[in-house]
Amino acid sequence: MGLTEFWADYGVNLPKGKIDLKRLFVKQQKIVLEVGFGNGDSLLKMAMNTPDKNFLGIEVYEAGVGRLINEAHKHQLSNLKIIKEDAVKVLTNHIENDSFNHFQLFFPDPWHKKKHHKRRLVQTEFLDLLSKKIINGGKVHIATDWAHYATHMIEVLGNHPHFKNTQNDPIYSPRPEYRPITKFERRGHRLGHGVWDLIFINEKT
């Protein structure tokens, strides 16, 4: 139902050019972008808990998109919109620069085999693109439960000229209260997995 009946309310059909974010939401508020929201649990909670911000989620996983739209409809949220497409494609072709105040990426695929490391989203090229789309002074918040990927990301972010760690380098951030703990994360805690949060500020000048 989410992908059909309620798509007009929450889904975003990509235009040929740039998305008019000012017309996308009911209220003109700061926009949080989340990429790869999976089943959408944490994004839903954040949109519900923070009505004074708008949330845009990008995900290719069809079942997750449909589930989140259904939940958003149940709660009659007016500050959440969803794009079902590849995030790099969307950011490159359909988003104006300086569009977002905050970017979040929670528990991305770690591609833990060494031969697949090049598929990891958090690479210098992606950060170059991200820096353009986030306002100066905006934040990037990433969380992972893979220690090796955490190390990789803190190095790539720390070496990028536009991103500055909110902690003393190279220290991870404590989980902020605004990031909900998901079922996935609780399961990881029970299995003894660690979780690492990285919060960096975009400094273009």
Sequence and secondary structure as in RCSB ss.txt:
>XXXX:A:sequence
MGLTEFWADYGVNLPKGKIDLKRLFVKQQKIVLEVGFGNGDSLLKMAMNTPDKNFLGIEVYEAGVGRLINEAHKH
QLSNLKIIKEDAVKVLTNHIENDSFNHFQLFFPDPWHKKKHHKRRLVQTEFLDLLSKKIINGGKVHIATDWAHYA
THMIEVLGNHPHFKNTQNDPIYSPRPEYRPITKFERRGHRLGHGVWDLIFINEKT
>XXXX:A:secstr
 TTTTTHHHHB    SS   HHHHSSS   EEEEE  TT HHHHHHHHH TTSEEEEE   HHHHHHHHHHHHHT
T SSEEEE S HHHHHHHH  TT EEEEEEES     SGGGGGG S SHHHHHHHHHHEEEEEEEEEEES HHHH
HHHHHHHHHSTTEEESSSTT  B   TTS   HHHHHHHHTT   EEEEEEE   
